[in-house]
């Protein structure tokens, strides 16, 4: 028989073992019985809501000291709310649990994953049609968009965020154990074991390479510096070629692109057959995610960063650099330059041109479409002027303000949702090289650049000219994109071009790009509670607080908008660096997507769309704007709401043709409200109220 000393030693050994938690399903039951939301529990445990979800579906387990605290809480709840008995506690707040993928390679054991399967709730606890939501929850009441189907080749989604403890947080809440301690090991693990990646967006395209996002701690663990110093421009940051990590990559027979090892790095081997061997890394502490595009993401926990990037990847594209780069890459992913075609002579399948795409070779622009430093301009000695199709930056002359306008108490700013994206819809652009024509007959259906004199056209000085970005009247012949001349014709003026550079092969190249980004924008807003079925009053109320509903989705929305503007801007990327000399080529010119004529077409159409609405507002309401800046316009108003001056029919419906409120691209939202006196004061100083209407005097102090 065992002695008392032996028994005590045995019991002490048990006490010293790692605390054991109840199965994941029981953890969720206990929390719900206590009436505590996952968000509130996350605050108590000083972690993220997503991490609590992972605890309750078996995808990850807490570590000390959080493990002991969580166990203590669960023991207390278990004493209060034992299983199979009714609870006298508050009504539970039920939260849907994510499904466990069929192929599970996370940190939790298989039996835990099985235990995380949905449990049939008793009738008394059945979820109502609209479950109650905690005031502290980030989840809005709006119905979520359906999740994309899981590709069996990539069961764990497009990307993961790696922390310093070796936990790789997936886009759907999954947590994987990553054993890698060097960059080559990480690349091998990502390709062979992680199950990360994304299917191609077009049948002729390529699958997206898996993305591993490194936190500062993960970067240091892999031998990388926490920060890169010594460069003025963030885009120039990279490791020196003699850095140990760069040498490790080369020794393992992996390669880096010409951009080297920077905030965004591609590590690859040449493809063998159809299998791509490429991994993309993004280093967060090297400013891989620009705060201007990825709102607040740098301050988030790894699980929430993974959610932001995962939603963006599923709705837009797996990030491949800045949002501008991703916007440009999305165009190519949706319109691949080549496809497999059968050779008529040999019968073999070969690579051929994909109709409607921009092809594989870069194309020289027409001289007026280029920039002054472009080799086409410098080498030819071109002196004939350039397209000046840019967004509006116009302030109305204060002398044109009437006494009635000056007595209105408010200046209200309206902002058009993703105006450039709206302009890209059904936009016909040139696909072939430009041909030069003298004295052509204008045809509004042919994309190109036209030299014409519109200086004779007189328009109301209380409106900006539709023909120039600063809204002033043209002073002589100038180059215009097709949409600008077509609008002059629409206004009733004769158009007689002097010469033109036109493209014979045309197509709606940006249509799939527009459709995908529009869906991403609208679905994300809907997930934040701003849906298309809201009345205007409800829409304005929803927009006031939509960013507070879910910071993760607010970051996604910010990135989508930056993708639109950045992608259009990349079509005419200028040279970088002090060492550049005019007439030299620069890296962007090697891309088939360096197409300043397409950029000009988008901006021209967006500016024309804006002027058309301004003109219609005059016809319907008699109101003239105070200022316009790109997609923002400021109007004098009798009240603080756009509802006080926008035109509505007798039925209460918005009048078509003018500015209308709503969540889709091209419709408007409230940008800001200030006093009319404030706006006039800025106008007298030559400053643009549209630039400052959102921030007021605090931004005014910083200057124009």
C-alpha positions in Angstrom: 0.0 0.0 0.0 1.3 3.4 -1.0 2.5 5.7 1.8 1.0 9.2 2.4 4.3 10.8 1.1 4.1 8.8 -2.2 0.4 9.8 -2.7 1.2 13.5 -2.0 4.1 13.4 -4.5 1.9 11.9 -7.1 -0.8 14.5 -6.6 1.7 17.3 -6.7 3.0 16.1 -10.0 -0.5 16.3 -11.4 -0.9 19.8 -10.1 2.3 20.9 -11.8 1.1 19.6 -15.2 -0.2 22.1 -17.8 -3.8 23.2 -17.0 -6.4 21.2 -19.0 -9.2 23.0 -20.6 -12.7 21.6 -21.5 -13.4 20.8 -25.1 -13.9 23.8 -27.4 -17.6 23.3 -27.7 -18.0 23.3 -24.0 -16.0 26.6 -23.8 -18.4 28.2 -26.1 -21.4 26.8 -24.2 -20.1 28.2 -20.9 -19.5 31.6 -22.3 -23.0 31.8 -23.9 -24.6 30.5 -20.6 -22.9 33.4 -18.8 -24.2 35.9 -21.4 -20.7 37.1 -22.4 -19.8 38.0 -25.9 -16.6 36.9 -27.6 -15.6 40.5 -27.9 -16.0 41.1 -24.2 -14.1 38.0 -23.3 -11.3 39.1 -25.6 -11.0 42.3 -23.7 -10.8 40.4 -20.3 -8.1 38.1 -21.7 -6.3 41.0 -23.3 -6.4 39.4 -26.8 -8.4 39.7 -30.0 -11.9 38.6 -30.7 -10.6 36.3 -33.5 -8.3 34.5 -31.0 -11.3 33.8 -28.7 -13.1 32.3 -31.7 -10.1 30.1 -32.3 -10.2 28.9 -28.7 -13.9 28.0 -29.1 -13.6 26.1 -32.4 -10.4 24.2 -31.6 -8.1 26.0 -34.0 -5.7 27.3 -31.4 -5.0 26.9 -27.7 -4.0 29.7 -25.2 -0.5 29.8 -23.8 0.7 30.9 -20.3 -0.2 33.1 -18.5 -3.5 33.5 -20.5 -4.0 29.7 -20.3 -4.3 29.8 -16.5 -6.6 32.8 -16.5 -8.9 31.2 -19.1 -9.0 27.9 -17.2 -9.9 29.8 -14.0 -12.8 31.6 -15.7 -14.1 28.4 -17.3 -14.0 26.6 -13.9 -16.0 29.4 -12.4 -18.6 29.3 -15.2 -18.8 25.5 -15.0 -19.7 25.7 -11.3 -22.5 28.2 -12.1 -23.8 26.6 -15.3 -23.3 22.8 -15.3 -24.1 21.0 -18.4 -27.7 19.7 -19.1 -29.3 22.0 -16.6 -31.2 25.2 -17.1 -29.4 28.4 -16.4 -30.8 31.3 -14.3 -28.3 33.6 -15.9 -28.9 36.3 -18.6 -30.1 35.2 -22.0 -27.1 34.1 -24.1 -25.8 36.0 -27.1 -25.2 33.4 -29.8 -22.4 33.9 -32.3 -22.0 31.7 -35.4 -18.9 29.5 -35.3 -16.7 29.2 -38.4 -16.6 25.8 -40.0 -13.6 23.6 -39.6 -11.9 22.8 -42.9 -11.9 19.2 -44.0 -8.1 19.3 -44.1 -6.9 20.5 -40.8 -3.3 21.1 -40.0 -3.6 23.7 -37.3 -2.2 23.7 -33.8 -5.2 22.0 -32.2 -5.5 18.2 -32.1 -7.8 16.4 -34.5 -10.2 15.4 -31.7 -10.5 19.1 -30.7 -11.3 20.0 -34.3 -14.0 17.3 -34.2 -15.4 18.6 -30.9 -15.7 22.1 -32.5 -18.4 20.9 -34.9 -21.7 22.8 -34.5 -23.8 21.6 -31.5 -27.6 21.5 -31.8 -28.9 24.1 -29.3 -31.8 23.2 -27.0 -35.1 24.8 -28.0 -34.8 27.3 -25.2 -31.5 28.5 -26.6 -32.3 28.5 -30.3 -31.0 31.5 -32.1 -33.7 34.1 -33.1 -34.0 35.3 -36.7 -32.0 38.4 -35.7 -29.7 37.6 -32.7 -29.0 40.3 -30.2 -25.7 42.0 -30.6 -23.4 43.4 -28.0 -22.7 47.1 -28.0 -19.0 46.2 -27.8 -19.1 43.8 -30.8 -17.5 44.8 -34.1 -19.9 42.8 -36.1 -22.7 44.8 -37.8 -26.2 43.6 -38.2 -26.0 43.6 -42.0 -26.0 40.2 -43.8 -22.5 39.1 -44.8 -21.6 38.3 -48.4 -21.3 34.6 -49.1 -17.8 33.3 -48.6 -16.0 32.1 -51.7 -15.8 28.4 -52.4 -12.6 26.8 -50.9 -10.2 25.5 -53.6 -9.1 22.0 -52.5 -5.5 22.9 -53.6 -5.4 25.8 -51.2 -7.5 24.7 -48.2 -6.1 27.4 -45.8 -6.7 30.5 -48.0 -4.5 32.9 -49.8 -2.2 34.1 -47.0 -1.1 34.0 -43.4 0.4 36.4 -40.8 3.3 34.9 -38.9 4.1 36.0 -35.3 7.3 35.5 -33.3 6.0 32.3 -31.6 5.6 30.4 -34.9 1.8 30.8 -35.2 0.7 31.6 -38.7 -2.8 33.2 -38.7 -4.9 32.4 -41.7 -7.4 34.5 -43.4 -10.4 32.5 -42.2 -9.3 32.3 -38.5 -7.2 29.2 -38.9 -3.9 29.1 -36.9 -1.1 27.0 -38.3 2.1 26.0 -36.5 5.0 27.1 -38.6 8.3 25.5 -37.5 10.6 27.6 -39.8 13.5 29.5 -38.2 15.1 30.8 -41.5 13.6 32.4 -44.6 14.5 29.4 -46.8 12.7 27.1 -44.4 9.7 29.4 -44.4 9.5 29.4 -48.2 9.7 25.6 -48.2 7.1 25.2 -45.5 4.8 27.7 -47.3 4.9 25.9 -50.6 4.9 22.3 -49.3 2.9 22.2 -46.1 0.9 25.4 -45.4 -1.9 24.9 -47.9 -1.8 28.6 -48.8 -2.5 30.1 -52.2 -5.4 31.3 -54.4 -6.9 30.2 -57.6 -6.6 32.2 -60.8 -9.2 34.9 -61.5 -9.4 34.1 -65.2 -9.2 30.7 -67.0 -6.2 31.8 -68.9 -4.4 33.4 -65.9 -2.2 32.1 -63.2 -2.8 31.1 -59.6 -1.8 33.6 -57.0 1.4 32.9 -55.1 1.0 32.4 -51.4 1.6 35.4 -49.2 3.4 35.2 -45.8 3.1 38.4 -43.8 5.8 38.8 -41.1 5.3 40.7 -37.9 8.3 42.5 -36.4 8.9 39.6 -34.0 8.7 37.1 -36.8 11.1 39.1 -38.9 13.7 39.2 -36.1 13.3 35.4 -35.5 14.1 34.7 -39.1 17.2 36.8 -39.0 15.9 40.0 -40.5 16.4 43.5 -39.0 13.3 44.8 -37.3 13.6 48.0 -39.4 15.4 49.1 -42.5 17.2 52.4 -42.3 19.2 54.7 -44.5 16.9 55.4 -47.5 14.9 58.5 -48.1 12.2 56.7 -50.0 10.3 53.7 -48.6 10.2 52.0 -52.0 14.0 52.0 -52.1 14.4 50.0 -48.9 16.1 46.6 -49.3 18.7 44.4 -47.7 22.3 44.7 -49.0 23.4 41.8 -51.1 25.9 40.6 -48.5 23.2 40.3 -45.8 23.2 36.8 -44.2 19.5 36.2 -45.1 20.1 37.1 -48.7 23.1 34.7 -48.7 20.9 32.0 -47.1 18.3 32.4 -49.9 20.9 32.1 -52.6 22.6 29.1 -50.9 19.3 27.3 -50.9 19.0 27.9 -54.6 16.2 30.3 -54.4 16.1 33.6 -56.3 15.0 37.2 -55.7 13.6 39.5 -58.3 15.5 42.6 -59.4 13.9 44.6 -56.6 15.8 42.6 -54.1 14.8 41.9 -50.5 12.5 44.8 -49.5 9.2 45.3 -47.7 7.6 43.2 -50.4 9.8 40.4 -51.8 9.2 37.5 -54.2 11.3 34.4 -53.6 11.1 31.9 -56.4 12.7 29.1 -58.5 12.1 28.7 -62.2 8.8 26.9 -62.9 9.0 23.2 -63.5 6.2 22.2 -65.8 2.9 23.8 -64.6 4.0 24.1 -61.0 5.0 27.6 -59.9 7.5 27.8 -57.1 7.1 31.3 -55.8 6.3 32.8 -52.3 5.7 36.4 -51.5 6.8 37.9 -48.2 5.6 41.2 -46.7 7.5 42.7 -43.7 5.1 44.7 -41.6 7.8 46.6 -39.6 9.3 47.7 -42.9 6.1 49.6 -43.7 4.9 47.0 -46.2 1.3 48.2 -45.5 1.1 51.9 -46.0 -1.1 53.5 -43.4 -2.7 55.8 -46.0 -4.2 52.8 -47.7 -4.4 50.2 -44.9 -6.3 52.2 -42.3 -5.1 51.2 -38.8 -3.8 47.8 -39.8 -0.3 48.3 -38.4 -1.8 48.5 -34.9 -3.9 45.3 -35.2 -3.2 41.9 -33.7 -1.9 39.3 -36.2 -5.3 37.5 -36.4 -7.1 40.7 -37.4 -4.4 41.6 -39.9 -4.9 38.2 -41.5 -8.7 38.9 -41.6 -8.1 42.3 -43.3 -5.8 40.9 -45.9 -7.9 37.8 -46.3 -11.1 39.7 -47.0 -9.2 41.9 -49.5 -7.6 38.9 -51.2 -10.9 37.1 -51.6 -12.7 40.1 -52.9 -10.0 41.9 -54.8 -6.7 40.0 -55.2 -3.9 38.6 -53.0 -1.9 41.7 -52.2 1.3 41.9 -54.3 2.8 45.1 -53.1 1.2 48.5 -52.5 -2.5 48.9 -53.3 -1.5 50.7 -56.5 0.6 47.7 -57.6 -2.3 45.4 -56.6 -4.7 47.5 -58.7 -2.5 47.2 -61.7 -1.9 43.5 -61.2 -5.6 42.9 -60.9 -6.1 44.3 -64.4 -3.7 41.7 -65.8 -5.1 38.9 -63.6 -8.5 39.5 -65.0 -7.3 40.1 -68.6 -4.3 37.8 -69.1 -2.2 38.7 -72.1 -1.9 35.2 -73.5 -3.9 32.0 -73.8 -3.3 28.5 -75.2 -4.0 28.2 -78.9 -3.5 25.2 -81.2 -0.9 25.6 -83.9 -2.6 24.8 -87.2 0.6 23.4 -88.8 1.9 21.2 -85.9 -1.3 20.7 -83.9 0.6 21.6 -80.8 -0.7 23.9 -78.1 1.2 27.2 -78.0 1.0 30.6 -76.3 -1.1 33.0 -78.3 -2.6 36.5 -77.8 -5.7 36.7 -75.6 -8.2 39.0 -77.4 -9.2 42.1 -75.4 -6.0 42.1 -73.4 -3.0 44.5 -73.7 -0.6 41.8 -74.9 2.8 40.9 -73.6 4.9 43.7 -75.1 5.0 47.4 -74.0 3.7 49.9 -76.4 5.0 53.4 -77.1 2.4 56.1 -76.5 1.6 58.9 -79.0 3.8 61.9 -78.3 1.0 64.0 -76.8 0.0 61.1 -74.5 3.5 60.7 -73.1 5.2 62.7 -70.4 7.9 65.4 -71.2 10.7 63.1 -70.0 9.6 60.1 -72.1 12.1 58.9 -74.8 9.4 59.2 -77.5 9.2 62.9 -76.7 12.9 63.7 -76.0 14.2 61.7 -79.0 11.7 63.2 -81.5 12.0 66.8 -80.2 8.2 66.9 -79.9 6.9 70.5 -79.1 3.2 69.9 -79.9 1.9 69.9 -76.3 0.4 67.2 -74.2 -2.9 65.8 -72.9 -3.9 67.5 -69.7 -6.7 65.2 -68.6 -6.6 65.5 -64.9 -9.2 65.6 -62.1 -10.8 68.9 -61.1 -9.1 71.4 -58.8 -11.4 74.4 -59.2 -12.6 77.2 -56.9 -15.3 79.6 -57.9 -14.6 83.3 -58.2 -16.1 84.9 -55.1 -17.2 87.9 -57.2 -19.8 85.5 -58.9 -21.5 84.7 -55.5 -25.0 86.2 -55.2 -26.3 87.9 -52.0 -28.8 85.0 -51.7 -26.0 82.5 -51.8 -23.9 84.4 -49.2 -26.8 84.4 -46.8 -27.2 80.6 -46.8 -25.8 79.4 -43.5 -23.9 76.2 -44.5 -21.4 74.8 -47.0 -22.0 71.1 -47.5 -19.5 68.8 -49.2 -20.6 65.8 -51.3 -18.1 63.1 -52.2 -18.7 60.7 -55.2 -18.0 57.1 -54.3 -14.9 55.8 -56.3 -15.5 58.2 -59.1 -12.7 56.7 -61.2 -14.2 53.3 -60.8 -17.5 54.5 -62.0 -15.8 56.1 -65.0 -14.2 52.8 -65.9 -17.6 51.1 -66.4 -18.1 50.2 -70.1 -15.2 52.4 -71.0 -13.9 51.6 -74.5 -10.1 52.1 -74.8 -7.5 51.5 -77.4 -5.7 48.2 -77.5 -3.4 48.7 -80.5 -0.7 51.2 -81.3 -1.8 54.8 -82.2 -2.0 55.9 -85.8 -1.6 59.6 -86.8 -4.3 61.5 -88.7 -4.5 65.0 -90.0 -7.8 67.0 -90.1 -9.9 63.9 -89.1 -13.7 63.9 -88.7 -14.5 63.6 -85.0 -16.0 60.2 -84.0 -17.0 59.9 -80.3 -16.7 56.1 -80.5 -13.0 56.1 -81.3 -10.6 56.3 -78.4 -7.6 58.5 -78.8 -6.1 62.0 -78.5 -7.5 64.9 -80.5 -6.0 68.4 -81.1 -8.8 70.9 -81.2 -9.6 74.5 -80.3 -12.4 74.9 -77.8 -11.5 78.4 -76.7 -14.6 79.9 -78.5 -17.0 78.0 -76.2 -18.6 80.3 -73.6 -20.0 78.7 -70.5 -21.4 80.1 -67.2 -18.5 81.4 -65.1 -20.3 80.0 -62.0 -19.4 76.5 -63.3 -16.0 75.1 -64.0 -15.1 74.5 -67.7 -15.4 70.8 -68.5 -12.3 71.1 -70.7 -9.6 71.9 -68.2 -8.7 70.5 -64.8 -8.5 74.0 -63.2 -11.9 74.9 -64.7 -10.7 77.9 -66.6 -11.7 78.5 -70.2 -9.2 77.1 -72.8 -7.0 79.8 -74.5 -6.3 78.0 -77.8 -5.8 74.6 -79.4 -5.1 71.8 -77.0 -5.0 68.0 -76.9 -8.1 66.3 -75.5 -9.2 62.7 -74.9 -12.2 61.5 -76.8 -14.7 61.8 -73.9 -13.9 65.5 -73.4 -14.5 66.4 -77.1 -17.6 64.2 -77.1 -19.0 66.2 -74.2 -18.4 69.5 -76.0 -20.5 68.0 -78.8 -23.1 66.9 -76.3 -23.3 70.5 -75.1 -24.2 71.5 -78.7 -20.9 72.8 -80.0 -19.2 71.9 -83.3 -16.0 70.0 -82.9 -13.3 70.2 -85.7 -10.1 68.4 -84.8 -6.8 69.6 -86.3 -5.1 66.3 -85.9 -5.4 63.1 -83.9 -3.7 59.9 -82.7 -6.3 57.2 -82.8 -6.4 53.4 -82.2 -8.0 51.0 -84.6 -8.3 48.1 -82.2 -10.5 48.9 -79.2 -12.3 47.1 -76.3 -13.7 47.5 -72.8 -10.4 46.4 -71.2 -11.3 47.6 -67.7 -14.8 46.0 -67.5 -13.9 43.0 -65.4 -11.6 45.2 -63.3 -14.6 47.5 -62.7 -17.0 44.7 -62.0 -14.8 43.0 -59.4 -13.9 46.2 -57.5 -17.4 47.4 -57.6 -18.7 44.2 -56.1 -15.9 44.3 -53.5 -16.7 47.9 -52.6 -20.5 47.4 -52.4 -20.3 44.1 -50.5 -17.8 45.5 -47.9 -20.0 48.5 -47.3 -23.0 46.2 -46.9 -21.1 44.2 -44.3 -20.6 47.4 -42.5 -24.3 48.0 -42.4 -24.6 50.3 -45.4 -26.8 48.5 -47.9 -28.4 49.6 -51.2 -31.9 49.3 -49.9 -31.6 52.1 -47.4 -33.6 55.3 -47.8 -31.5 58.5 -48.1 -32.0 59.4 -44.4 -31.0 55.9 -43.3 -28.0 56.0 -45.6 -26.7 59.2 -44.1 -27.2 57.8 -40.6 -25.4 54.5 -41.5 -22.5 56.4 -43.1 -22.0 58.4 -39.9 -21.0 55.4 -37.9 -20.1 52.6 -40.4 -16.4 52.8 -39.8 -16.9 52.2 -36.1 -18.9 49.0 -36.7 -15.9 47.0 -37.6 -12.3 48.4 -37.9 -11.2 45.4 -39.9 -13.8 46.1 -42.6 -13.1 49.8 -42.5 -9.4 48.9 -43.3 -10.6 46.7 -46.2 -12.8 49.5 -47.6 -9.9 52.0 -47.4 -7.7 49.6 -49.3 -10.3 49.0 -52.0 -10.6 52.7 -52.6 -6.8 53.1 -52.7 -6.6 50.2 -55.2 -8.9 52.0 -57.6 -7.0 55.3 -57.5 -3.6 53.7 -57.3 -4.3 51.3 -60.1 -5.4 54.2 -62.4 -2.3 56.2 -61.4 0.1 53.4 -62.1 -1.0 53.4 -65.8 1.2 56.5 -66.1 3.9 55.9 -63.5 6.7 58.5 -63.7 10.4 57.9 -63.1 11.7 57.8 -59.6 15.0 58.9 -58.1 17.3 61.9 -58.3 19.7 60.1 -60.7 17.1 59.9 -63.5 17.8 62.0 -66.7 15.2 63.0 -69.2 15.1 60.7 -72.3 16.2 57.6 -70.3 13.8 54.7 -70.0 12.5 53.8 -66.5 11.3 50.4 -65.2 7.6 51.1 -65.6 8.0 51.5 -69.4 8.7 47.8 -69.7 5.1 47.0 -68.7 2.3 46.5 -71.2 0.2 48.2 -68.6 2.1 51.5 -68.9 -0.8 53.1 -70.8 -1.2 56.9 -70.2 -3.9 57.0 -72.8 -6.1 54.6 -70.7 -5.5 56.7 -67.6 -6.5 59.8 -69.5 -9.7 58.1 -70.7 -10.7 57.2 -67.2 -10.0 60.7 -65.8 -11.6 62.5 -68.7 -14.8 60.5 -68.3 -14.8 61.0 -64.6 -14.4 64.8 -65.0 -17.1 64.9 -67.7 -19.5 62.9 -65.4 -18.9 65.4 -62.7 -19.6 68.4 -64.9 -22.8 66.7 -66.3 -24.1 66.4 -62.7 -23.1 70.0 -61.9 -25.0 71.2 -65.0 -28.0 69.2 -64.2 -28.1 70.5 -60.7 -28.3 74.1 -62.1 -31.2 73.0 -64.3 -33.1 71.2 -61.5 -32.3 73.4 -58.5 -30.7 76.6 -59.7 -27.7 75.9 -57.4 -24.1 76.5 -58.4 -21.1 74.9 -56.6 -18.5 76.7 -54.6 -15.6 74.4 -55.4 -14.7 71.0 -56.8 -11.7 68.9 -56.0 -11.5 65.6 -57.9 -14.6 63.7 -56.7 -15.7 66.2 -54.0 -18.0 69.2 -54.6 -19.1 71.9 -52.1 -22.5 73.5 -52.3 -24.1 76.4 -50.3 -27.0 75.0 -48.4 -29.9 76.2 -46.2 -29.3 73.2 -43.9 -26.6 70.9 -42.7 -27.7 67.9 -44.7 -27.5 67.1 -48.5 -31.3 66.4 -48.2 -31.8 70.2 -47.9 -30.7 71.0 -51.4 -30.6 67.8 -53.6 -33.5 67.5 -56.1 -36.3 65.0 -55.4 -39.4 64.3 -57.4 -42.9 64.7 -55.9 -42.9 61.0 -55.2 -39.9 61.5 -52.9 -37.5 59.7 -55.3 -34.2 61.3 -56.2 -34.1 63.0 -59.6 -31.9 61.2 -62.1 -29.0 63.0 -63.7 -28.1 65.1 -60.6 -26.2 64.1 -57.5 -27.8 61.2 -55.7 -27.0 59.6 -52.4 -26.1 55.9 -52.2 -23.4 53.3 -51.6 -22.5 52.4 -55.1 -19.7 53.8 -57.3 -20.7 57.2 -58.8 -23.4 58.0 -56.2 -22.6 60.5 -53.4 -22.1 60.6 -49.7 -21.7 63.4 -47.2 -18.1 64.6 -47.1 -18.4 67.3 -44.5 -20.3 70.4 -43.3 -18.9 73.9 -42.4 -20.3 77.4 -42.2 -20.8 79.4 -45.4 -18.6 82.1 -43.8 -15.8 79.6 -43.5 -16.1 78.6 -47.1 -16.1 82.2 -48.4 -13.1 83.0 -46.3 -11.1 80.2 -47.9 -12.2 81.2 -51.4 -11.0 84.7 -50.8 -7.6 83.3 -49.9 -7.5 81.3 -53.1 -7.9 78.0 -51.1 -10.2 75.2 -52.0 -13.0 74.5 -49.5 -13.5 71.0 -51.0 -10.0 70.1 -49.8 -10.8 71.1 -46.2 -14.6 70.6 -45.9 -14.1 67.3 -44.0 -11.5 68.5 -41.5 -12.4 72.2 -41.1 -10.0 74.7 -39.5 -7.6 72.1 -38.2 -6.6 71.2 -41.7 -6.8 74.8 -42.9 -4.0 75.7 -40.6 -1.7 73.4 -42.5 -2.1 75.3 -45.7 -3.4 74.4 -49.2 
